Amino acid sequence: MATAIVRDRWQVTIPPQVRDVWVEPGSVLMWEAEEDKLVVTPYSEKKKPDWNKIWAGIRQCRSFKSKGKDIPASQFIIEDRNRH
Amino acid sequence: MKNTKIVLDSSVIAKFIFSEGEDNLEQADALLADVKNGHLSLLAPSLSKCEVGNVIRFRKMTEAEKMACWKNFKKLPIKFIDLNLSDGILIQAIAESANITFYDAVFILLAKKLGVPLVTANPKHQKVFPGVKVVNLKDY
C-alpha cells in the first residue's frame, strides 16, 4: 500500500513504490470514483512497441565489434557481481 | 494463449544488446518473439539497468556505439521493478543460504515475490531455490 497527498491544485505524485511497475512519464491513467474508493488504472490502450525498431536496434548493437579484448557481456555481468 | 510473466537475469538482457562470444542468442530472440506475440511479459529488477549499464560503460566501443546500445536498451520491452529496503533481509538470506552474491539473489527474490519463473544464463542460478522455478536460457 502506498500513499500520496493531494496538493493545492489537485495534483498527486505517483508514489515511488508503484512508478516503475505500472506507469511512466507520459502514461495515461483512468480515474474511477467508487462508493468508498478511488481506483486509478493505467489506460489499457497503451502505445504498442514498434517491433521493427526494436529488432533493428538489436541487430545494429549486436553488429558492434569490441575494439579490445572484452569478455562476453553476459560473462562480464556474472564476474562483475563478484567484484563488488 | 495466456500471457506469462517471467523475470530475466541481466545475463539474458545482455544478449539483446551484445553478440560477441554470446551463446543461445536464438533462445534470447525467442523470448522477444513471444513478447511480440503477446504470450510473454518480461520483468527485471531495476538493478539490471546498472548491470547492463556497467557493461556498456566498460565495453571498448565508440561513444556513438555506446549511445546506440543505450537507445536499444531503452526500447526493449522489459518492465523494471524496484525492490524495497525491507526485501533486503530476504535477499541476504537467499544469498547466504545458496552461497551466491547479493546481486544474484536479487533476481531469485523478485521471481519468488512475483511467483514467476526466472530465466537466466547465469550458472550461479542453476541451483534449487525453494519456491522459485529457474529456467536456463538454453532450455527456453
Backbone of each chain as ProteinMPNN parsed JSONL, in Angstrom:
{"seq_chain_A": "MATAIVRDRWQVTIPPQVRDVWVEPGSVLMWEAEEDKLVVTPYSEKKKPDWNKIWAGIRQCRSFKSKGKDIPASQFIIEDRNRH", "coords_chain_A": {"N_chain_A": [[0.851, -1.199, 0.0], [0.649, 2.134, -0.926], [0.912, 5.643, -0.24], [-0.29, 8.947, -1.12], [-0.249, 12.511, -1.236], [-2.833, 14.829, -1.849], [-2.336, 17.754, -3.51], [-2.379, 21.436, -3.419], [-3.375, 22.283, -5.965], [-4.865, 20.16, -6.79], [-3.116, 18.191, -7.48], [-1.411, 15.076, -7.698], [1.282, 13.102, -6.676], [2.689, 10.279, -8.133], [3.309, 7.543, -6.108], [6.655, 6.426, -5.323], [6.933, 3.649, -5.022], [5.235, 2.404, -6.829], [5.745, 3.397, -9.273], [7.623, 2.487, -11.404], [6.594, 0.016, -11.967], [3.976, 0.183, -12.943], [3.468, 2.623, -14.243], [4.781, 5.284, -16.308], [6.45, 8.381, -17.07], [4.245, 10.261, -19.043], [2.357, 8.32, -19.259], [-1.088, 7.423, -19.498], [-3.733, 7.725, -17.236], [-6.599, 6.126, -15.848], [-9.273, 7.279, -13.963], [-11.497, 6.292, -11.573], [-14.266, 6.86, -9.654], [-15.502, 5.206, -6.94], [-17.898, 3.906, -4.588], [-16.625, 3.908, -2.029], [-14.026, 4.313, -2.607], [-11.252, 5.419, -4.665], [-10.268, 4.493, -7.794], [-7.364, 3.97, -9.546], [-6.159, 3.351, -12.702], [-3.828, 2.162, -15.084], [-4.157, 3.341, -18.4], [-5.567, 1.228, -20.756], [-5.156, 1.027, -23.519], [-2.393, 1.147, -24.319], [0.447, 2.572, -25.906], [1.656, 0.657, -28.546], [4.651, -1.316, -28.778], [7.168, -0.554, -31.203], [8.019, -2.954, -33.136], [9.628, -3.298, -35.389], [11.541, -1.328, -35.069], [12.645, -2.158, -32.667], [13.803, -4.705, -33.281], [15.561, -3.848, -35.253], [17.27, -2.208, -33.788], [18.418, -4.083, -32.079], [19.763, -5.722, -33.912], [21.576, -3.864, -34.928], [23.145, -3.16, -32.647], [24.175, -5.636, -31.937], [25.907, -6.004, -33.985], [28.13, -4.552, -33.441], [31.602, -4.518, -32.937], [33.967, -5.296, -30.467], [36.595, -3.088, -29.562], [38.701, -3.983, -28.226], [39.822, -6.53, -25.984], [37.393, -7.632, -24.929], [35.458, -9.572, -22.659], [32.616, -11.816, -23.125], [29.488, -10.086, -22.814], [27.48, -11.113, -21.099], [28.991, -12.74, -19.466], [30.647, -10.86, -18.319], [28.859, -9.528, -16.653], [28.235, -11.501, -14.765], [30.748, -11.923, -13.604], [31.232, -9.349, -12.704], [29.512, -9.082, -10.573], [30.85, -10.365, -8.587], [32.904, -8.714, -8.079], [32.255, -6.606, -6.497]], "CA_chain_A": [[0.0, 0.0, 0.0], [1.401, 3.38, -0.984], [0.039, 6.805, -0.045], [0.121, 10.188, -1.779], [-1.016, 13.663, -0.74], [-3.431, 15.69, -2.872], [-1.795, 19.097, -3.27], [-3.31, 22.564, -3.556], [-4.034, 22.347, -7.282], [-5.399, 18.82, -7.03], [-2.089, 17.347, -8.08], [-0.996, 13.925, -6.9], [2.52, 12.488, -7.155], [2.618, 8.812, -8.093], [4.308, 7.081, -5.129], [7.778, 5.729, -5.954], [6.801, 2.184, -4.973], [4.439, 1.854, -7.935], [6.046, 4.108, -10.527], [8.23, 1.727, -12.496], [5.838, -1.192, -12.269], [2.721, 0.402, -13.663], [3.368, 3.847, -15.039], [5.999, 6.011, -16.616], [6.03, 9.713, -17.51], [3.51, 10.2, -20.309], [1.289, 7.322, -19.164], [-2.446, 7.93, -19.275], [-4.371, 6.988, -16.141], [-8.057, 6.213, -15.758], [-9.704, 7.513, -12.581], [-12.887, 5.904, -11.374], [-14.717, 7.047, -8.275], [-16.472, 4.221, -6.486], [-18.581, 4.348, -3.371], [-15.727, 4.181, -0.906], [-12.618, 4.385, -3.027], [-10.898, 5.978, -5.965], [-9.445, 3.476, -8.446], [-6.512, 4.523, -10.602], [-5.719, 2.234, -13.536], [-3.158, 2.592, -16.324], [-5.038, 3.242, -19.558], [-5.238, -0.069, -21.349], [-4.692, 1.106, -24.911], [-1.039, 1.692, -24.262], [1.115, 2.587, -27.208], [2.325, -0.622, -28.796], [6.059, -1.145, -29.165], [7.477, -0.65, -32.634], [8.91, -4.108, -33.203], [10.645, -3.111, -36.444], [12.631, -0.538, -34.472], [13.304, -2.974, -31.636], [14.677, -5.693, -33.927], [16.645, -3.125, -35.952], [18.212, -1.775, -32.747], [19.149, -5.266, -31.616], [20.706, -6.122, -34.989], [22.65, -2.867, -35.001], [24.05, -3.268, -31.5], [24.889, -6.92, -31.988], [26.931, -5.97, -35.049], [29.308, -3.821, -32.965], [32.739, -5.352, -32.526], [34.786, -4.679, -29.436], [37.902, -2.586, -30.019], [39.697, -4.546, -27.32], [39.633, -7.968, -25.726], [36.3, -7.74, -23.958], [34.806, -10.873, -22.487], [31.194, -11.685, -23.456], [28.765, -9.198, -21.895], [26.787, -11.889, -20.063], [30.038, -13.191, -18.549], [31.085, -9.656, -17.597], [27.88, -9.259, -15.589], [28.392, -12.521, -13.71], [32.003, -11.642, -12.9], [31.098, -8.033, -12.08], [28.817, -9.263, -9.291], [31.827, -10.835, -7.589], [33.943, -7.691, -7.889], [31.797, -5.533, -5.606]], "C_chain_A": [[0.884, 1.246, 0.0], [0.427, 4.546, -0.796], [0.589, 8.005, -0.808], [-0.787, 11.307, -1.28], [-1.57, 14.45, -1.923], [-2.986, 17.122, -2.566], [-2.813, 20.177, -3.627], [-4.076, 22.577, -4.881], [-4.489, 20.962, -7.719], [-4.388, 17.889, -7.669], [-1.692, 16.243, -7.111], [0.293, 13.376, -7.502], [2.38, 10.975, -7.041], [3.68, 8.318, -7.111], [5.415, 6.252, -5.788], [7.606, 4.213, -6.014], [6.076, 1.614, -6.176], [4.795, 2.48, -9.28], [6.499, 3.179, -11.638], [7.407, 0.52, -12.896], [4.676, -0.897, -13.205], [2.709, 1.608, -14.574], [4.744, 4.418, -15.335], [5.552, 7.4, -17.066], [5.381, 9.627, -18.89], [2.389, 9.173, -20.293], [-0.057, 8.023, -18.95], [-3.088, 7.061, -18.193], [-5.879, 7.181, -16.199], [-8.421, 6.34, -14.274], [-11.181, 7.169, -12.473], [-13.242, 6.066, -9.898], [-15.761, 5.988, -7.958], [-17.006, 4.675, -5.132], [-17.617, 4.749, -2.255], [-14.263, 4.242, -1.313], [-12.468, 5.022, -4.402], [-9.934, 4.98, -6.612], [-8.679, 4.12, -9.591], [-5.929, 3.359, -11.39], [-4.966, 2.766, -14.748], [-4.09, 2.376, -17.513], [-4.612, 2.04, -20.399], [-4.717, 0.012, -22.782], [-3.332, 1.797, -24.957], [-0.405, 1.622, -25.65], [1.875, 1.282, -27.403], [3.784, -0.397, -29.197], [6.239, -1.3, -30.665], [8.51, -1.766, -32.799], [9.936, -4.003, -34.315], [11.84, -2.349, -35.881], [13.383, -1.351, -33.42], [14.274, -3.965, -32.271], [15.844, -5.005, -34.64], [17.705, -2.677, -34.954], [19.056, -2.936, -32.252], [20.187, -5.681, -32.659], [21.89, -5.159, -35.043], [23.654, -3.059, -33.864], [24.839, -4.576, -31.523], [25.981, -6.934, -33.062], [28.203, -5.263, -34.578], [30.391, -4.803, -32.508], [33.569, -4.593, -31.494], [36.132, -4.24, -30.02], [39.016, -3.086, -29.099], [39.47, -6.034, -27.165], [38.567, -8.156, -24.654], [35.802, -9.175, -23.869], [33.329, -10.712, -22.865], [30.447, -10.896, -22.379], [28.085, -9.978, -20.767], [27.783, -12.397, -19.014], [30.539, -12.033, -17.692], [30.162, -9.4, -16.41], [28.061, -10.229, -14.426], [29.66, -12.254, -12.895], [31.937, -10.323, -12.127], [30.442, -8.146, -10.709], [29.78, -9.714, -8.188], [32.889, -9.785, -7.273], [33.544, -6.652, -6.855], [31.842, -5.975, -4.141]], "O_chain_A": [[1.77, 1.382, 0.844], [-0.746, 4.442, -1.153], [1.782, 8.071, -1.106], [-1.949, 11.075, -0.943], [-0.854, 14.707, -2.89], [-3.238, 17.632, -1.475], [-3.929, 19.896, -4.065], [-5.276, 22.849, -4.911], [-4.488, 20.651, -8.91], [-4.756, 16.913, -8.323], [-1.642, 16.433, -5.896], [0.381, 13.204, -8.717], [2.002, 10.452, -5.992], [4.854, 8.65, -7.274], [5.149, 5.47, -6.7], [8.08, 3.569, -6.951], [6.28, 0.448, -6.516], [4.211, 2.13, -10.306], [5.855, 3.084, -12.683], [7.502, 0.045, -14.028], [4.425, -1.645, -14.149], [2.003, 1.613, -15.582], [5.734, 4.074, -14.689], [4.385, 7.581, -17.412], [5.917, 8.989, -19.796], [1.559, 9.146, -21.202], [-0.139, 9.069, -18.307], [-3.0, 5.834, -18.226], [-6.372, 8.253, -16.551], [-7.924, 5.584, -13.44], [-12.009, 7.705, -13.21], [-12.603, 5.488, -9.019], [-16.785, 5.892, -8.635], [-16.599, 5.711, -4.607], [-17.777, 5.793, -1.623], [-13.37, 4.226, -0.465], [-13.419, 5.141, -5.175], [-8.896, 4.66, -6.033], [-9.263, 4.732, -10.485], [-5.281, 2.481, -10.82], [-5.415, 3.723, -15.379], [-4.739, 1.334, -17.614], [-3.432, 1.87, -20.708], [-3.93, -0.832, -23.209], [-3.159, 2.865, -25.545], [-0.693, 0.728, -26.445], [2.639, 0.858, -26.536], [4.112, 0.582, -29.866], [5.543, -2.085, -31.31], [9.71, -1.553, -32.626], [11.022, -4.571, -34.197], [12.992, -2.671, -36.171], [14.603, -1.245, -33.297], [15.429, -4.06, -31.856], [16.968, -5.507, -34.637], [18.9, -2.756, -35.237], [20.259, -2.793, -32.031], [21.34, -5.956, -32.329], [23.042, -5.571, -35.184], [24.863, -3.114, -34.094], [26.019, -4.612, -31.172], [26.871, -7.784, -33.039], [29.24, -5.358, -35.233], [30.125, -5.772, -31.797], [33.833, -3.399, -31.642], [36.721, -4.927, -30.855], [40.157, -2.637, -29.207], [38.995, -6.71, -28.078], [38.813, -8.761, -23.611], [35.734, -9.892, -24.867], [32.835, -9.586, -22.922], [30.735, -11.023, -21.189], [28.112, -9.552, -19.612], [27.463, -12.475, -17.828], [30.818, -12.194, -16.504], [30.617, -9.096, -15.307], [28.044, -9.834, -13.26], [29.654, -12.344, -11.667], [32.508, -10.195, -11.044], [30.776, -7.396, -9.792], [29.544, -9.47, -7.005], [33.669, -9.935, -6.333], [34.39, -5.894, -6.381], [31.492, -5.2, -3.251]]}, "seq_chain_B": "MKNTKIVLDSSVIAKFIFSEGEDNLEQADALLADVKNGHLSLLAPSLSKCEVGNVIRFRKMTEAEKMACWKNFKKLPIKFIDLNLSDGILIQAIAESANITFYDAVFILLAKKLGVPLVTANPKHQKVFPGVKVVNLKDY", "coords_chain_B": {"N_chain_B": [[-3.775, -18.013, -26.14], [-2.486, -17.663, -22.832], [-0.981, -14.798, -21.23], [2.23, -15.01, -20.018], [4.306, -14.188, -17.286], [7.739, -13.478, -16.787], [10.831, -13.307, -14.964], [13.825, -11.817, -15.922], [17.283, -12.533, -15.886], [20.099, -10.327, -15.792], [22.099, -11.33, -17.367], [20.805, -12.457, -19.469], [19.443, -10.312, -20.594], [21.59, -8.887, -21.547], [22.167, -10.207, -23.869], [20.389, -9.224, -25.67], [21.563, -7.035, -26.568], [24.278, -7.362, -27.018], [26.479, -9.473, -28.978], [28.937, -10.677, -29.353], [30.75, -13.486, -28.617], [28.606, -14.518, -27.292], [26.344, -17.089, -26.403], [23.369, -18.991, -27.219], [21.719, -17.072, -28.465], [19.568, -17.386, -30.135], [17.62, -18.431, -28.473], [17.29, -16.27, -26.803], [16.203, -14.465, -28.599], [13.857, -15.816, -29.097], [12.456, -15.392, -26.777], [11.828, -12.68, -27.022], [10.278, -12.823, -29.308], [8.086, -14.166, -28.327], [7.116, -12.246, -26.609], [6.369, -10.337, -28.451], [4.3, -11.689, -29.69], [2.45, -11.614, -27.742], [2.417, -13.519, -25.778], [4.08, -13.457, -23.639], [5.489, -11.595, -20.92], [8.114, -9.493, -19.949], [10.066, -9.076, -17.072], [12.23, -7.374, -14.802], [14.569, -6.722, -12.133], [15.303, -3.369, -11.042], [17.989, -3.188, -10.686], [19.139, -4.394, -12.883], [19.386, -2.432, -14.809], [21.624, -1.018, -14.0], [23.549, -3.022, -14.075], [23.677, -3.819, -16.778], [24.237, -1.347, -17.755], [26.806, -0.979, -16.727], [28.23, -2.774, -18.241], [28.062, -1.571, -20.742], [29.407, 0.76, -20.112], [32.077, -0.129, -19.687], [32.719, -1.454, -21.992], [34.746, -1.781, -24.846], [34.086, 0.328, -26.999], [32.966, 2.709, -29.478], [31.85, 6.05, -28.686], [29.52, 6.641, -30.059], [28.559, 4.11, -30.608], [28.081, 3.227, -28.022], [26.042, 4.957, -27.34], [24.084, 4.08, -29.105], [23.658, 1.555, -28.058], [22.48, 2.203, -25.595], [20.143, 3.382, -26.533], [18.921, 1.221, -27.747], [18.645, -0.491, -25.545], [16.844, 0.977, -24.033], [14.569, 0.761, -25.559], [13.783, -1.861, -25.304], [11.294, -4.283, -24.46], [10.925, -4.449, -21.503], [9.846, -4.571, -18.201], [10.87, -2.775, -15.497], [11.436, -3.338, -12.086], [11.324, -2.001, -8.858], [12.833, -3.015, -5.854], [12.034, -3.204, -2.376], [13.547, -1.714, 0.567], [12.963, -3.329, 2.676], [12.979, -5.801, 1.521], [15.56, -6.478, 1.525], [16.621, -8.035, 3.648], [15.543, -10.507, 3.12], [16.667, -11.066, 0.662], [19.321, -11.168, 1.397], [19.264, -13.436, 3.015], [18.693, -15.44, 1.132], [20.966, -15.204, -0.451], [23.001, -15.934, 1.331], [22.283, -18.537, 2.124], [22.405, -19.917, -0.276], [24.927, -19.458, -1.045], [25.63, -17.398, -2.86], [26.075, -14.242, -4.613], [24.79, -11.118, -3.327], [23.699, -9.702, -5.392], [23.107, -11.698, -7.304], [21.11, -12.927, -5.865], [19.074, -11.077, -5.769], [17.557, -11.38, -8.085], [16.474, -13.888, -7.762], [14.87, -13.443, -5.527], [13.039, -11.572, -6.542], [11.695, -13.084, -8.515], [10.57, -14.992, -6.856], [8.946, -13.456, -5.201], [7.098, -12.427, -7.015], [6.067, -14.75, -7.963], [6.798, -15.999, -10.357], [8.647, -17.577, -13.095], [12.275, -17.551, -13.245], [14.337, -16.654, -15.826], [17.49, -17.371, -16.92], [20.997, -16.92, -17.729], [22.968, -17.433, -16.119], [25.267, -19.353, -14.455], [25.352, -19.529, -11.692], [22.81, -19.424, -10.84], [21.837, -21.88, -11.23], [20.701, -23.733, -9.292], [18.792, -25.265, -6.677], [16.183, -23.403, -5.615], [13.959, -22.892, -3.118], [10.56, -22.548, -3.924], [10.958, -21.177, -6.258], [11.022, -21.246, -9.743], [13.595, -21.97, -11.824], [14.803, -21.29, -14.984], [17.035, -22.322, -17.367], [18.456, -20.365, -19.88], [19.243, -21.682, -22.209], [17.507, -23.778, -22.363], [15.13, -22.701, -23.032]], "CA_chain_B": [[-2.773, -18.409, -25.137], [-2.398, -16.618, -21.817], [0.285, -14.088, -21.13], [3.04, -15.464, -18.888], [5.343, -13.236, -16.881], [8.99, -14.066, -16.315], [11.908, -12.396, -14.582], [15.059, -12.08, -16.671], [18.57, -12.149, -15.313], [20.807, -9.38, -16.668], [22.912, -12.101, -18.315], [19.953, -12.67, -20.652], [19.195, -8.992, -21.195], [22.81, -8.513, -22.274], [22.149, -10.843, -25.184], [19.569, -8.406, -26.56], [22.375, -5.88, -26.975], [25.613, -7.793, -27.458], [26.51, -10.825, -29.564], [30.283, -11.25, -29.383], [31.011, -14.529, -27.626], [27.36, -14.903, -26.608], [25.636, -18.261, -26.913], [21.902, -19.012, -27.018], [21.044, -15.858, -28.954], [18.267, -17.782, -30.712], [16.668, -18.544, -27.363], [17.0, -14.896, -26.356], [15.276, -13.895, -29.585], [12.561, -16.495, -28.945], [11.766, -14.686, -25.687], [11.255, -11.451, -27.572], [9.21, -13.201, -30.241], [6.908, -14.491, -27.507], [6.568, -10.964, -26.136], [5.71, -9.724, -29.615], [3.057, -12.423, -29.933], [1.528, -11.41, -26.621], [2.409, -14.687, -24.888], [5.063, -13.319, -22.574], [5.891, -10.262, -20.458], [9.442, -9.575, -19.343], [10.281, -8.247, -15.886], [13.593, -7.451, -14.241], [14.774, -5.718, -11.083], [15.976, -2.147, -11.525], [19.428, -3.479, -10.653], [19.583, -4.764, -14.236], [19.77, -1.228, -15.567], [23.01, -0.702, -13.612], [24.46, -4.088, -14.506], [23.87, -3.699, -18.229], [24.905, -0.059, -17.925], [28.238, -1.128, -16.451], [28.812, -3.435, -19.421], [28.22, -0.536, -21.781], [30.438, 1.679, -19.619], [33.441, -0.656, -19.794], [32.933, -2.084, -23.292], [35.618, -0.972, -25.7], [33.288, 0.722, -28.157], [32.953, 4.158, -29.693], [30.761, 6.727, -27.967], [28.303, 6.502, -30.88], [28.065, 2.745, -30.402], [27.51, 3.173, -26.665], [24.756, 5.666, -27.402], [23.142, 3.176, -29.789], [23.32, 0.488, -27.096], [21.512, 2.755, -24.637], [18.848, 3.572, -27.222], [18.352, -0.125, -27.914], [18.275, -0.962, -24.204], [15.649, 1.729, -23.623], [13.404, 0.304, -26.35], [13.429, -3.262, -25.022], [10.02, -4.365, -23.739], [11.154, -5.033, -20.172], [9.345, -3.728, -17.107], [11.828, -2.825, -14.386], [10.728, -3.275, -10.812], [12.128, -1.649, -7.681], [12.609, -3.795, -4.633], [12.029, -2.348, -1.193], [14.617, -1.973, 1.539], [12.552, -4.461, 3.519], [13.318, -7.048, 0.825], [16.991, -6.706, 1.683], [16.922, -9.14, 4.576], [15.182, -11.752, 2.427], [17.692, -11.263, -0.37], [20.536, -11.589, 2.103], [19.082, -14.825, 3.46], [18.837, -16.29, -0.06], [22.376, -15.148, -0.864], [23.852, -16.687, 2.271], [21.962, -19.971, 2.126], [22.813, -20.52, -1.558], [26.315, -19.067, -1.273], [25.724, -16.588, -4.077], [26.184, -12.826, -4.252], [23.53, -10.404, -3.08], [23.176, -9.333, -6.719], [22.469, -12.907, -7.865], [19.918, -13.249, -5.068], [18.007, -10.105, -6.074], [16.723, -11.937, -9.166], [15.735, -15.011, -7.158], [13.82, -12.885, -4.652], [11.982, -10.948, -7.353], [10.906, -14.172, -9.109], [9.805, -15.616, -5.763], [7.947, -12.482, -4.746], [6.055, -12.3, -8.043], [5.553, -16.081, -8.285], [7.025, -16.26, -11.781], [9.965, -18.189, -13.315], [13.453, -16.744, -13.567], [15.093, -17.152, -16.973], [18.841, -16.888, -16.651], [22.147, -17.55, -18.37], [23.962, -17.35, -15.056], [25.433, -20.676, -13.842], [25.144, -19.474, -10.239], [21.372, -19.589, -10.567], [21.447, -23.28, -11.513], [20.585, -24.442, -8.02], [17.391, -25.369, -6.257], [15.737, -22.346, -4.712], [12.564, -23.208, -2.762], [9.524, -21.601, -4.357], [11.322, -20.451, -7.481], [11.374, -22.059, -10.903], [14.699, -21.357, -12.568], [14.906, -21.84, -16.33], [18.266, -21.967, -18.057], [18.103, -19.797, -21.19], [19.454, -22.652, -23.3], [16.357, -24.69, -22.38], [13.885, -21.99, -23.337]], "C_chain_B": [[-2.602, -17.295, -24.112], [-1.006, -15.993, -21.763], [1.008, -14.512, -19.855], [4.082, -14.403, -18.568], [6.589, -14.008, -16.451], [9.942, -12.954, -15.871], [13.143, -12.796, -15.381], [16.267, -11.698, -15.839], [19.251, -11.196, -16.299], [21.665, -10.101, -17.702], [22.113, -12.439, -19.573], [19.71, -11.343, -21.366], [20.396, -8.552, -22.028], [22.807, -9.069, -23.692], [21.226, -10.124, -26.173], [20.387, -7.242, -27.132], [23.713, -6.303, -27.573], [25.567, -9.204, -28.037], [27.884, -11.477, -29.488], [30.491, -12.254, -28.25], [29.761, -15.029, -26.93], [26.77, -16.166, -27.241], [24.134, -18.1, -26.649], [21.198, -17.705, -27.415], [19.678, -16.198, -29.55], [17.209, -17.892, -29.619], [16.296, -17.153, -26.836], [16.002, -14.244, -27.308], [13.892, -14.526, -29.483], [11.757, -15.848, -27.808], [11.075, -13.443, -26.231], [10.12, -11.746, -28.542], [7.933, -13.527, -29.475], [6.273, -13.231, -26.909], [5.781, -10.314, -27.267], [4.353, -10.376, -29.875], [2.049, -12.303, -28.791], [1.479, -12.565, -25.649], [3.242, -14.479, -23.629], [5.263, -11.847, -22.202], [7.2, -10.409, -19.693], [9.573, -8.583, -18.187], [11.73, -8.381, -15.445], [13.701, -6.453, -13.102], [15.511, -4.51, -11.65], [17.49, -2.29, -11.523], [19.97, -3.779, -12.05], [20.044, -3.556, -15.051], [21.232, -0.889, -15.275], [23.974, -1.764, -14.133], [24.73, -4.014, -16.01], [24.591, -2.374, -18.527], [26.404, -0.152, -17.69], [28.952, -1.867, -17.585], [29.079, -2.386, -20.495], [29.359, 0.416, -21.386], [31.86, 1.168, -19.925], [33.733, -1.342, -21.129], [33.821, -1.184, -24.147], [34.897, -0.716, -27.027], [33.41, 2.224, -28.332], [31.786, 4.752, -28.905], [29.444, 6.587, -28.725], [27.695, 5.103, -30.693], [27.428, 2.599, -29.011], [26.144, 3.847, -26.629], [23.693, 4.778, -28.041], [22.719, 2.04, -28.859], [22.285, 0.979, -26.091], [20.141, 2.921, -25.275], [18.143, 2.237, -27.396], [17.84, -0.649, -26.575], [16.954, -0.315, -23.769], [14.394, 1.223, -24.332], [12.944, -1.103, -25.969], [12.17, -3.336, -24.158], [10.168, -5.077, -22.391], [10.62, -4.064, -19.125], [10.283, -3.89, -15.914], [11.107, -2.548, -13.065], [11.7, -2.966, -9.675], [11.813, -2.604, -6.542], [12.699, -2.841, -3.442], [13.217, -2.671, -0.292], [14.262, -3.17, 2.417], [12.794, -5.811, 2.842], [14.773, -7.445, 1.076], [17.326, -7.904, 2.55], [16.595, -10.491, 3.938], [16.225, -12.087, 1.361], [18.978, -11.778, 0.271], [20.435, -13.051, 2.529], [19.249, -15.793, 2.289], [20.309, -16.375, -0.454], [23.251, -16.025, 0.033], [23.557, -18.185, 2.218], [22.421, -20.652, 0.833], [24.273, -20.217, -1.902], [26.494, -18.377, -2.634], [25.799, -15.126, -3.662], [24.792, -12.249, -3.998], [22.866, -10.077, -4.428], [22.471, -10.526, -7.378], [21.13, -13.164, -7.174], [18.758, -12.285, -5.323], [17.028, -10.69, -7.095], [15.88, -13.102, -8.656], [14.574, -14.473, -6.329], [12.685, -12.293, -5.48], [11.08, -12.02, -7.968], [10.009, -14.818, -8.045], [8.648, -14.718, -5.327], [6.773, -12.399, -5.731], [5.442, -13.645, -8.409], [5.689, -16.426, -9.756], [8.412, -16.891, -11.965], [11.058, -17.146, -13.537], [14.14, -17.395, -14.756], [16.474, -16.519, -16.912], [19.876, -17.603, -17.501], [23.305, -17.579, -17.382], [24.097, -18.709, -14.372], [25.165, -20.676, -12.339], [23.666, -19.596, -9.853], [20.919, -21.039, -10.769], [21.498, -24.113, -10.24], [19.103, -24.557, -7.722], [17.107, -24.258, -5.254], [14.267, -22.62, -4.39], [11.596, -22.121, -3.228], [9.846, -20.834, -5.607], [11.66, -21.436, -8.594], [12.461, -21.317, -11.683], [14.824, -22.059, -13.912], [16.219, -21.363, -16.947], [17.899, -21.476, -19.451], [18.228, -20.827, -22.3], [18.287, -23.627, -23.42], [15.054, -23.99, -22.748], [13.444, -22.342, -24.742]], "O_chain_B": [[-2.575, -16.118, -24.472], [-0.011, -16.581, -22.188], [0.471, -14.391, -18.754], [4.665, -13.797, -19.467], [6.492, -15.064, -15.827], [9.863, -11.819, -16.342], [13.46, -13.979, -15.496], [16.273, -10.666, -15.168], [19.0, -11.259, -17.503], [21.933, -9.566, -18.778], [22.696, -12.682, -20.63], [19.767, -11.267, -22.593], [20.243, -7.925, -23.077], [23.378, -8.471, -24.604], [21.277, -10.386, -27.375], [19.953, -6.558, -28.058], [24.213, -5.682, -28.51], [24.735, -10.023, -27.647], [27.989, -12.702, -29.55], [30.415, -11.903, -27.073], [29.852, -15.889, -26.055], [26.707, -16.288, -28.465], [23.704, -17.187, -25.944], [20.222, -17.291, -26.789], [18.745, -15.397, -29.48], [16.057, -17.502, -29.809], [15.148, -16.896, -26.474], [15.075, -13.558, -26.878], [12.881, -13.874, -29.743], [10.531, -15.767, -27.874], [9.906, -13.184, -25.947], [9.128, -11.019, -28.595], [6.833, -13.203, -29.92], [5.057, -13.159, -26.729], [4.676, -9.81, -27.066], [3.385, -9.705, -30.233], [0.937, -12.827, -28.87], [0.605, -12.609, -24.783], [3.123, -15.238, -22.667], [5.212, -10.968, -23.062], [7.369, -11.33, -18.893], [9.233, -7.407, -18.316], [12.372, -9.4, -15.699], [13.0, -5.441, -13.1], [16.254, -4.626, -12.625], [18.19, -1.6, -12.264], [21.117, -3.457, -12.362], [20.961, -3.647, -15.866], [21.986, -0.522, -16.177], [25.078, -1.448, -14.577], [25.872, -4.133, -16.452], [25.433, -2.293, -19.421], [27.186, 0.513, -18.369], [30.127, -1.62, -17.855], [30.163, -2.321, -21.075], [30.165, 0.819, -22.224], [32.725, 1.927, -20.361], [34.862, -1.766, -21.374], [33.654, 0.035, -24.158], [35.072, -1.43, -28.013], [33.896, 2.926, -27.445], [30.859, 4.044, -28.511], [28.384, 6.434, -28.119], [26.476, 4.946, -30.629], [26.396, 1.95, -28.844], [25.215, 3.37, -25.977], [22.552, 4.727, -27.582], [21.563, 1.616, -28.871], [21.331, 0.269, -25.771], [19.114, 2.644, -24.656], [16.93, 2.13, -27.217], [16.735, -1.185, -26.488], [16.074, -0.973, -23.214], [13.298, 1.253, -23.773], [11.82, -1.488, -26.288], [12.002, -2.543, -23.232], [9.614, -6.155, -22.173], [10.915, -2.87, -19.169], [10.466, -4.99, -15.393], [10.282, -1.641, -12.962], [12.755, -3.589, -9.551], [10.656, -2.951, -6.308], [13.36, -1.805, -3.508], [13.809, -3.747, -0.374], [15.135, -3.925, 2.845], [12.813, -6.845, 3.509], [15.163, -8.594, 0.868], [18.213, -8.692, 2.222], [17.277, -11.487, 4.181], [16.608, -13.244, 1.188], [19.629, -12.69, -0.238], [21.4, -13.808, 2.417], [19.872, -16.844, 2.435], [20.832, -17.449, -0.749], [24.119, -16.757, -0.442], [24.475, -19.004, 2.262], [22.782, -21.829, 0.845], [24.785, -20.668, -2.927], [27.37, -18.722, -3.427], [25.608, -14.802, -2.489], [23.773, -12.814, -4.398], [21.647, -10.164, -4.577], [21.383, -10.386, -7.936], [20.152, -13.563, -7.807], [17.597, -12.637, -5.116], [15.816, -10.512, -6.975], [14.73, -13.281, -9.059], [13.451, -14.969, -6.409], [11.511, -12.485, -5.163], [9.856, -11.893, -7.951], [8.851, -15.145, -8.302], [7.525, -15.177, -5.117], [5.613, -12.313, -5.33], [4.415, -13.693, -9.087], [4.811, -17.063, -10.337], [9.266, -16.757, -11.088], [10.795, -16.019, -13.957], [14.492, -18.573, -14.695], [16.613, -15.297, -16.861], [19.669, -18.735, -17.937], [24.465, -17.73, -17.763], [23.137, -19.179, -13.762], [24.793, -21.704, -11.774], [23.327, -19.84, -8.695], [19.764, -21.379, -10.511], [22.256, -25.079, -10.142], [18.268, -24.008, -8.44], [17.717, -24.191, -4.187], [13.422, -22.586, -5.284], [11.791, -20.936, -2.959], [9.1, -19.934, -5.992], [12.476, -22.34, -8.414], [12.264, -20.189, -12.136], [14.938, -23.284, -13.97], [16.481, -20.163, -17.037], [17.102, -22.117, -20.136], [17.418, -20.849, -23.227], [18.1, -24.239, -24.472], [13.995, -24.616, -22.773], [12.415, -21.853, -25.207]]}, "name": "protein", "num_of_chains": 2, "seq": "MATAIVRDRWQVTIPPQVRDVWVEPGSVLMWEAEEDKLVVTPYSEKKKPDWNKIWAGIRQCRSFKSKGKDIPASQFIIEDRNRHMKNTKIVLDSSVIAKFIFSEGEDNLEQADALLADVKNGHLSLLAPSLSKCEVGNVIRFRKMTEAEKMACWKNFKKLPIKFIDLNLSDGILIQAIAESANITFYDAVFILLAKKLGVPLVTANPKHQKVFPGVKVVNLKDY"}
